[in-house]
């Protein structure tokens, strides 16, 4: 199983975004055409939009976030200036260019 490369945003915020048969995602299969929720791991900083999904909210940069809706992932990326490097699972909408 191949993991996605960590997402790095324009403002330096980064996070792992994964979806596969072993991740907390929906559907919980590998190589789905589209995921409605994904697993986020170990973001570089506390991000309030992610806290409701944290396994350990007391350590927001040292935890996994389960079943994060695709729309929330898109909003987090937009808030942090868009993606400058990394990979998202299939079906996670985001703007490739910041206007």
C-alpha atoms as an extended CHARMM CRD file, in Angstrom:
* protein
*
        99  EXT
         1         1  UNK       CA              0.0000000000        0.0000000000        0.0000000000  PROA      1               0.0000000000
         2         2  UNK       CA              1.3610000000        3.3800000000       -1.0570000000  PROA      2               0.0000000000
         3         3  UNK       CA              0.8090000000        6.3940000000        1.2040000000  PROA      3               0.0000000000
         4         4  UNK       CA              0.1080000000        9.8880000000       -0.0610000000  PROA      4               0.0000000000
         5         5  UNK       CA              2.9020000000       12.4240000000        0.2070000000  PROA      5               0.0000000000
         6         6  UNK       CA              2.3530000000       14.8640000000        3.1030000000  PROA      6               0.0000000000
         7         7  UNK       CA              0.4160000000       18.0380000000        2.1720000000  PROA      7               0.0000000000
         8         8  UNK       CA              2.3550000000       21.2890000000        2.5480000000  PROA      8               0.0000000000
         9         9  UNK       CA              0.3580000000       24.5030000000        2.3560000000  PROA      9               0.0000000000
        10        10  UNK       CA              1.4980000000       27.9530000000        1.2240000000  PROA      10              0.0000000000
        11        11  UNK       CA              1.7320000000       29.2770000000        4.8070000000  PROA      11              0.0000000000
        12        12  UNK       CA              3.8530000000       26.3090000000        5.9620000000  PROA      12              0.0000000000
        13        13  UNK       CA              1.0540000000       24.2960000000        7.5950000000  PROA      13              0.0000000000
        14        14  UNK       CA              1.3910000000       20.5960000000        6.7880000000  PROA      14              0.0000000000
        15        15  UNK       CA             -0.5260000000       17.3840000000        7.4240000000  PROA      15              0.0000000000
        16        16  UNK       CA             -0.7860000000       13.8060000000        6.2670000000  PROA      16              0.0000000000
        17        17  UNK       CA             -4.0300000000       13.0340000000        4.4010000000  PROA      17              0.0000000000
        18        18  UNK       CA             -4.6670000000        9.3280000000        3.8320000000  PROA      18              0.0000000000
        19        19  UNK       CA             -7.4530000000        7.0810000000        2.5820000000  PROA      19              0.0000000000
        20        20  UNK       CA             -7.1040000000        3.3240000000        2.1910000000  PROA      20              0.0000000000
        21        21  UNK       CA             -8.3700000000        0.0560000000        3.6570000000  PROA      21              0.0000000000
        22        22  UNK       CA             -6.3620000000        0.6370000000        6.8700000000  PROA      22              0.0000000000
        23        23  UNK       CA             -7.2350000000        4.3090000000        7.3820000000  PROA      23              0.0000000000
        24        24  UNK       CA            -10.1620000000        5.9990000000        9.1230000000  PROA      24              0.0000000000
        25        25  UNK       CA            -11.8780000000        6.9860000000        5.8820000000  PROA      25              0.0000000000
        26        26  UNK       CA            -15.0610000000        6.4580000000        3.9160000000  PROA      26              0.0000000000
        27        27  UNK       CA            -15.2850000000        4.2690000000        1.9650000000  PROA      27              0.0000000000
        28        28  UNK       CA            -12.7610000000        2.1950000000        3.8790000000  PROA      28              0.0000000000
        29        29  UNK       CA            -11.1210000000        0.6440000000        0.8260000000  PROA      29              0.0000000000
        30        30  UNK       CA             -7.9240000000        1.2800000000       -1.1040000000  PROA      30              0.0000000000
        31        31  UNK       CA             -7.9820000000        3.1290000000       -4.4400000000  PROA      31              0.0000000000
        32        32  UNK       CA            -11.5940000000        4.3130000000       -4.3060000000  PROA      32              0.0000000000
        33        33  UNK       CA            -12.6470000000        6.6570000000       -7.0790000000  PROA      33              0.0000000000
        34        34  UNK       CA            -13.8200000000        9.1800000000       -4.4690000000  PROA      34              0.0000000000
        35        35  UNK       CA            -13.5840000000        9.4750000000       -0.6860000000  PROA      35              0.0000000000
        36        36  UNK       CA            -16.1760000000       11.3820000000        1.3300000000  PROA      36              0.0000000000
        37        37  UNK       CA            -14.0420000000       11.3360000000        4.5050000000  PROA      37              0.0000000000
        38        38  UNK       CA            -10.3240000000       10.7980000000        5.1170000000  PROA      38              0.0000000000
        39        39  UNK       CA             -7.7780000000       10.3460000000        7.8820000000  PROA      39              0.0000000000
        40        40  UNK       CA             -5.5260000000       13.2670000000        8.7770000000  PROA      40              0.0000000000
        41        41  UNK       CA             -2.3920000000       12.6490000000       10.7860000000  PROA      41              0.0000000000
        42        42  UNK       CA             -0.0270000000       14.7990000000       12.7690000000  PROA      42              0.0000000000
        43        43  UNK       CA             -0.6730000000       18.3240000000       11.4790000000  PROA      43              0.0000000000
        44        44  UNK       CA              2.1480000000       20.7870000000       12.0700000000  PROA      44              0.0000000000
        45        45  UNK       CA             -0.0710000000       23.1070000000       14.1520000000  PROA      45              0.0000000000
        46        46  UNK       CA             -3.4070000000       23.0640000000       15.9270000000  PROA      46              0.0000000000
        47        47  UNK       CA             -6.2280000000       23.6290000000       13.4360000000  PROA      47              0.0000000000
        48        48  UNK       CA             -9.6220000000       24.3940000000       14.9980000000  PROA      48              0.0000000000
        49        49  UNK       CA            -11.6180000000       22.9870000000       12.0680000000  PROA      49              0.0000000000
        50        50  UNK       CA            -10.0260000000       19.5800000000       12.6580000000  PROA      50              0.0000000000
        51        51  UNK       CA            -10.4180000000       19.3750000000       16.4490000000  PROA      51              0.0000000000
        52        52  UNK       CA            -13.8700000000       17.7010000000       16.4110000000  PROA      52              0.0000000000
        53        53  UNK       CA            -12.2520000000       14.6890000000       14.6770000000  PROA      53              0.0000000000
        54        54  UNK       CA             -9.1540000000       14.3890000000       16.9120000000  PROA      54              0.0000000000
        55        55  UNK       CA             -8.4490000000       11.1600000000       18.7570000000  PROA      55              0.0000000000
        56        56  UNK       CA             -6.4560000000       13.1670000000       21.3110000000  PROA      56              0.0000000000
        57        57  UNK       CA             -7.5190000000       16.8450000000       21.2180000000  PROA      57              0.0000000000
        58        58  UNK       CA             -5.1550000000       17.7010000000       24.0940000000  PROA      58              0.0000000000
        59        59  UNK       CA             -2.2100000000       17.0650000000       21.7390000000  PROA      59              0.0000000000
        60        60  UNK       CA             -3.4710000000       18.4490000000       18.4150000000  PROA      60              0.0000000000
        61        61  UNK       CA             -0.1460000000       18.1150000000       16.5750000000  PROA      61              0.0000000000
        62        62  UNK       CA              0.5130000000       14.6170000000       17.8520000000  PROA      62              0.0000000000
        63        63  UNK       CA             -2.6730000000       12.7540000000       16.9940000000  PROA      63              0.0000000000
        64        64  UNK       CA             -4.7940000000       11.2500000000       14.2300000000  PROA      64              0.0000000000
        65        65  UNK       CA             -8.0530000000       12.7880000000       13.0220000000  PROA      65              0.0000000000
        66        66  UNK       CA            -10.6080000000       10.1790000000       11.9480000000  PROA      66              0.0000000000
        67        67  UNK       CA            -13.2780000000       10.4210000000        9.2420000000  PROA      67              0.0000000000
        68        68  UNK       CA            -12.6540000000       14.0860000000        8.4180000000  PROA      68              0.0000000000
        69        69  UNK       CA            -15.1870000000       15.1180000000        5.7440000000  PROA      69              0.0000000000
        70        70  UNK       CA            -13.7090000000       15.9980000000        2.3540000000  PROA      70              0.0000000000
        71        71  UNK       CA            -15.2790000000       19.4600000000        2.5670000000  PROA      71              0.0000000000
        72        72  UNK       CA            -13.4440000000       20.1810000000        5.8370000000  PROA      72              0.0000000000
        73        73  UNK       CA            -10.1320000000       19.1190000000        4.2900000000  PROA      73              0.0000000000
        74        74  UNK       CA            -10.7670000000       21.5140000000        1.3870000000  PROA      74              0.0000000000
        75        75  UNK       CA            -11.5500000000       24.3720000000        3.7760000000  PROA      75              0.0000000000
        76        76  UNK       CA             -8.4130000000       23.7320000000        5.8430000000  PROA      76              0.0000000000
        77        77  UNK       CA             -6.2630000000       23.7680000000        2.7070000000  PROA      77              0.0000000000
        78        78  UNK       CA             -7.8770000000       26.9990000000        1.4870000000  PROA      78              0.0000000000
        79        79  UNK       CA             -7.4250000000       28.6380000000        4.9070000000  PROA      79              0.0000000000
        80        80  UNK       CA             -3.6930000000       27.8740000000        4.7580000000  PROA      80              0.0000000000
        81        81  UNK       CA             -3.2010000000       29.2970000000        1.2660000000  PROA      81              0.0000000000
        82        82  UNK       CA             -3.5370000000       26.1810000000       -0.8790000000  PROA      82              0.0000000000
        83        83  UNK       CA             -1.2460000000       23.2510000000       -1.5980000000  PROA      83              0.0000000000
        84        84  UNK       CA              2.3550000000       23.8300000000       -2.6530000000  PROA      84              0.0000000000
        85        85  UNK       CA              3.3620000000       20.1610000000       -2.4020000000  PROA      85              0.0000000000
        86        86  UNK       CA              1.8970000000       16.7730000000       -1.5520000000  PROA      86              0.0000000000
        87        87  UNK       CA             -0.9570000000       14.5040000000       -2.5930000000  PROA      87              0.0000000000
        88        88  UNK       CA             -4.6150000000       14.1860000000       -1.7040000000  PROA      88              0.0000000000
        89        89  UNK       CA             -6.7530000000       11.0510000000       -1.9000000000  PROA      89              0.0000000000
        90        90  UNK       CA             -9.1690000000       10.8020000000       -4.8350000000  PROA      90              0.0000000000
        91        91  UNK       CA            -12.2050000000       13.0490000000       -4.7500000000  PROA      91              0.0000000000
        92        92  UNK       CA            -10.9920000000       15.6990000000       -2.3130000000  PROA      92              0.0000000000
        93        93  UNK       CA            -11.8440000000       19.0150000000       -4.0000000000  PROA      93              0.0000000000
        94        94  UNK       CA             -9.3750000000       21.9100000000       -3.7890000000  PROA      94              0.0000000000
        95        95  UNK       CA             -8.2220000000       24.8850000000       -5.8340000000  PROA      95              0.0000000000
        96        96  UNK       CA             -4.9170000000       24.3730000000       -7.5770000000  PROA      96              0.0000000000
        97        97  UNK       CA             -4.3790000000       28.1040000000       -7.9500000000  PROA      97              0.0000000000
        98        98  UNK       CA             -4.8910000000       30.8440000000       -5.4130000000  PROA      98              0.0000000000
        99        99  UNK       CA             -6.6170000000       33.8000000000       -7.0610000000  PROA      99              0.0000000000
